[in-house]
Amino acid sequence: AVFWVFLLLFVVIYIGALICSTELGQSENEDLQDAFGTLFSSIYSHFKVMTLEAWPDICSWAMAENPLWAVYFVIYIMITNLALVNLVTGLIMDGVLQNAKDEDWSSELMIVEAEPFVKIVSEIVESRDEDSDGFLDREEFAQLLKDKQFQDVCGIYGISLRLDPDDLFEILDVHNAKSLSVIELAGSLLRLRGSREALHPLLVRDDLHKASRKLALSVDACQMRLCNRYDAEVRCIEERLSGRLQELERRAAGSTGPPQGVLEEVGDEDE
């Protein structure tokens, strides 16, 4: 629809350019000759009029030839600028709103479908949870992937299980808890919808997950080194301060008592 509107707009500009090139291009007015002397310059002038750029000057030059040209330019602006250009804007906005409605409907549909998926996964997990604690470790998760009913359910929701069980477990274990609850398992699997048809996003997510884990370990190790270095520096400073304080205390204790010679003179006078 937008293409046809643009095509109609070009046709209107082209017809108007032909008319003005024929009627005004041969005028003795140099401004009109520059604006409508050739077909290309006439098309360019009509484009400027459509965008309301310098149209009062062009209209004034044409009205100097005949005042009725004002009617022509007013009608031309109403058709091109007020009608067709706004129509293009309206069509684009309508498409954007339609896509937004489709996305909203898709989101609502995913929410509606999530509840039965969680219910089915809970039933399957309960049958595979050997210790009945509501969590799946790596071994229990590997056994779950072999379950035919679980594979069929994931296939209906477009979830791919073609990765290695350990890699898939790491992708689903977002919090790195080494175990998966039923809600966490179902929520993580729902985020993988569509991976059955396109496995590449799942592989990219696996790489990102591994990189984030590696980065988290590096940050933790760096934090640990900084803490150890900080503790060592603090202990070193404390030891230095303690030594200086002890030295100051010894000096203070030695300077507060009178010299030994003075004490002997005082003893002789008493005798």
NORSUL-V828795 format. One line per field, one symbol per residue. ss: DSSP state (~ for helix, > for strand, _ for the rest). phi: phi as a letter, one per 20 degrees, with the letter a starting at -180 (. if undefined). psi: psi as a letter, one per 30 degrees, with the letter a starting at -180 (. if undefined). Layout:
ss->???
phi->???
psi->???
This chain:
ss->_~~~~~~~~~~~~~~~~~~~~~~______~~~~~~~__~~~~~~~~~~~~____~~~~~~~~~~~___~~~~~~~~~~~~~~~~~~~~~~~~~~~~~~~~~~~~~~~~~~~~~~~~~~~~~~~~~~~~______>>_~~~~~~~~__~~~~~~~~~__>_____~~~~~~~~_______>>~~~~~~~~~__>______~~~~~~~~~~~~~~~~~~~~~~~~~~~~~~~~~~~~~~~~~~~~~~~~~~~~~~~~~___~~~~~~~~~~~_
phi->.fffffffffffffffffffffedfeffffffffecfcffffffffffffememffffffffffebfffffffffffffeffdffffffffffffffffffffffffffffffffffffffffffffdffeldncdeffffffffeffffffffffemdedeefgfffffffefelembceffffffffffefnffecfggfffffffffffffffffffffffffffffffffffffffffffffffffffffefeffffffffffffff
psi->eeeeeeeeeeeeeeeeeeeeeeeffglfkeeeeeegeleeeeeeeeeeeeggjgeeeeeeeeffekfffeeeeeeeeeeeefdeefeeeeeeeeeeeeeeeeeeeeeeeeeefeeeeeeeeeeeeeffjeghgglkaeeeeeeeffkeeeeeeeeeghkkgflkeeeeeeefieghgglkleeeeeeeeffgkffeejfeeeeeeeeeeeeeeeeeeeeeeeeeeeeeeeeeeeeeeeeeeeeeeeeeeeeeeffellleeeeeeeeeee.
